[in-house]
Amino acid sequence: MRRLVQGNEAVFRGAVAAGASYYAGYPISPSTEILNIASGWATEHPEFGFLQAEDEIASANSVIGASLAGAKAFTATSGPGFSLMQEAIGYAQKVGVPSVFVDVQRVGPATGMPTMPGQGDIAQVRYGSSGDYTPIAFYPNSVAEAFLMATNAFNAAEESRSPVILLSDTFVAHLNEVVDLDELAAGVTVAPRELTPLARNGDGEPRFFAGVLMYEHGPNAGEPATADADEYLRQFYAAKHRHLEVANRYALYQHGWNTEASTLVVCYGIVSRVAAPLAPDYALFRPIRIHPMLTDELRAVADRYEEIVVIEANDGQYADMAELALRRDVKRIPLLGGRISLEAVNAGLDRVLGGGPSEPPVPEPPAERAPRAPLGIG
Amino acid sequence: MPETAFAELDFKSKLKMDLFPTIWCPGCGIGTIMIELAMVLDELGMDQGNTVIVTGIGCTGRMGSYMKYEAVYTLHGRTLPVAEAIKTVRPELNVIVVAGDGDTASIGGNHLIHAIRRNAPITVLCNNNEIYGLTGGQTGPTTPSGTKTLSSPGGNPNTPINLQGIVRSSPHSLYARTTVYHQPQMRTAIREAIEHPGFSFVDITSQCIENNGRRIGFANANEMLTFYRKTYKRAPKGADRLGPHELGILYPEGHANGTNGNDTDGATSGPTATTPAETVPQTGAGASPRAERASVSDDEKARKRAESQKRLALMQRLDPAVKLQVAKGEVSLADALRAAGIDPEELG
């Protein structure tokens, strides 16, 4: 049935279509609807596990426990909660726990602007936990795509045995678009669980799922490997190669708008929707699988354009990655403080293409007490 | 009387003996807890197909790697969310958490109070050694006031956390206190905790001789155990809270055993016994194994204990090689005694 569906709801329904049977979360704007919907779903479907945890640390670790027990499990949060989850994400990377973490971004750092959209977690997704790891992340820009990327996130998590991040933002989360959820669900393929659940190992050697480095195979299996660089290399590269191989199956991006133009706009998530009126005069590169970096794909596209402008609701997090990947300068338009609007985009283009700075002009503080700022786009 | 195999040795089937010796320092109390846990698991028929161990970080956390159970060695302090989720997804599993006092009550303190609030149907064994041992001996949440540690050279200025109070803040959870010296009582406490269908917590005082005991004046682990023997006593019958250095099991409201494991006749005594049993949420399906066990009176328990002690005394009179045969079940105790010229009737 075609009906209006909210972005957050689409994420939840996509997760269920991909086989999710456990959700743990803690209320935080603008992801809270996912928690609400999950609780209702669990009431109607007793086989679906649900926990409103005491905090995001508990949510994330609960997802890990549920996944090791055999459930496809996920949580949803926003920037501050996502920060609290980073240690657990590192654990899931180390141990190889298939799981999905949804991060609906708002304006940070800290509590920041809780109801305003931002994209400030692009680098946190990549580097937030300690140590080296290779996360896979998707970032949709519509309700239907939110559904599909939720299913991709679950499948990639199973295939790579790792925590996969599904990014969203206040606007994508609260976007209402007409979609047919049943039709979307009908096209979904579901990746099977390969990791044997806890206590289903038969008479096999009992496993020890450890965040600390242990020998997993061979004559020393079960012993700590906390001072053995060779064992670290074996485990690290096995995981990295597995993650990259799976990520390559989902090398999703959009190259479109006016591909005859001379300037390529790189943007993602809600910014790519807001910037859509640029279509006649600019080309678009929109990464959907935003991590690992789509280096080859971006290079092949970018070679055709004279100028590259990265427009994003943060201070150049993806632009930094793009410059590294392309080894060439890109222009930056940061849309900060939740001001994601076509006016801000156009003003930025005028500024950076005219040789000006990427920083927008910063107004003086008001001399008199201003009336309370209206909510919404400033 | 039925011939009793010496179950105490069967626990080895629950341990990865090939990984021994363990990493724990000589004199550490954790091994004792592990053996008592293995005995109880063996006794209750819990194997790797129906039981999962979740451990925290630190010395205690390594217990999972030595037991023949699938185990999750979680992040520091995060045992309870992991354990509760495993139980939610797989209610048929017995989920046992083993963690130190720092893990449970400090970094994991928030999870502890909320797991209690939700009456998570899991068992927590807290290795309470009153110190952060693995990092060299810093003040922990249960370190007594005045104790000198690496991080409180002038003596711990704070009052230790009240684990009993936290666990008993919910009418549904079971709290037991024991020590590494009081092994039979520890075994009972662990068994009662595992059989309790709701949240249960066993607070096990244990010795860290290397990074705490020596610094506070004990020469060796034996001195610490002797201290436990002399200091810790069984709580008075009917007590609904354990005083300092009192050992016992505090059952939740409406529990078949009444308020306290030391009650003479279970269900009727104790100030909380008037609370209707309906207020206790039934997390398990139907009657728990607890209900049957409750019919065994304290006198009966005392008689069994005496019998067991008598058997042990007779065992001591056997040749070590024969003793081993008896323990393995190859020879019955009665036959072995007869062969040694001892009247098996002495068994009673």
Contacts between the chains, C-beta under 8 A, distances in Angstrom:
chain1	res1	chain2	res2	distance
A	21	B	89	7.7
A	22	B	85	7.0
A	22	B	88	7.3
A	22	B	89	6.0
A	24	B	81	7.6
A	24	B	85	6.8
A	49	B	85	7.3
A	49	B	88	4.6
A	49	B	89	5.5
A	51	B	84	7.3
A	51	B	85	6.9
A	51	B	88	6.8
A	53	B	81	6.5
A	53	B	114	7.6
A	54	B	110	5.7
A	54	B	111	6.6
A	54	B	113	7.9
A	54	B	114	3.9
A	55	B	110	6.4
A	57	B	78	6.9
A	57	B	81	7.6
A	57	B	110	8.0
A	57	B	111	7.9
A	58	B	78	7.7
A	58	B	80	7.8
A	58	B	81	4.1
A	58	B	110	7.6
A	58	B	111	5.7
A	58	B	114	7.2
A	59	B	81	7.6
A	61	B	74	6.7
A	61	B	75	6.8
A	61	B	78	4.2
A	61	B	81	3.9
A	61	B	82	5.2
A	61	B	85	7.7
A	62	B	81	4.3
A	62	B	82	7.0
A	62	B	84	6.7
A	62	B	85	4.2
A	63	B	85	7.2
A	64	B	74	7.8
A	64	B	82	5.9
A	64	B	85	7.5
A	65	B	54	7.5
A	65	B	72	7.0
A	65	B	81	6.4
A	65	B	82	3.5
A	65	B	83	6.5
A	65	B	84	7.0
A	65	B	85	3.3
A	65	B	86	4.7
A	65	B	89	7.7
A	66	B	85	4.1
A	66	B	86	7.2
A	66	B	88	6.8
A	66	B	89	4.9
A	68	B	72	6.0
A	68	B	82	7.6
A	68	B	86	6.8
A	69	B	52	7.9
A	69	B	85	6.7
A	69	B	86	4.3
A	69	B	89	3.9
A	69	B	90	4.8
A	69	B	93	7.6
A	70	B	89	6.1
A	70	B	90	6.7
A	71	B	89	4.5
A	73	B	85	7.5
A	73	B	89	7.9
A	87	B	75	5.8
A	88	B	75	6.5
A	88	B	78	7.1
A	91	B	74	7.4
A	91	B	75	5.2
A	197	B	90	7.4
A	198	B	52	5.0
A	198	B	70	4.8
A	198	B	72	7.3
A	198	B	86	6.3
A	198	B	90	7.2
A	198	B	93	7.4
A	199	B	48	6.3
A	199	B	49	5.7
A	199	B	50	6.5
A	199	B	51	7.0
A	199	B	52	5.4
A	199	B	69	8.0
A	199	B	70	5.2
A	199	B	90	7.2
A	199	B	93	5.7
A	200	B	49	7.9
A	201	B	48	6.8
A	201	B	70	6.0
A	202	B	49	7.5
A	203	B	48	8.0
A	206	B	16	7.9
A	206	B	48	5.0
A	206	B	67	7.5
A	206	B	68	5.4
A	206	B	69	5.4
A	206	B	70	4.8
A	206	B	71	6.9
A	207	B	70	5.5
A	207	B	71	7.6
A	208	B	64	5.8
A	208	B	65	4.7
A	208	B	70	7.9
A	208	B	71	5.1
A	208	B	73	6.2
A	209	B	70	7.9
A	209	B	71	7.0
A	209	B	72	4.6
A	209	B	73	6.4
A	210	B	65	7.3
A	210	B	73	3.9
A	211	B	57	7.8
A	211	B	73	6.3
A	211	B	74	7.1
A	211	B	75	5.8
A	212	B	73	6.6
A	214	B	65	7.3
A	222	B	16	6.6
A	222	B	19	5.6
A	222	B	65	6.1
A	223	B	19	6.9
A	224	B	23	7.5
A	224	B	65	8.0
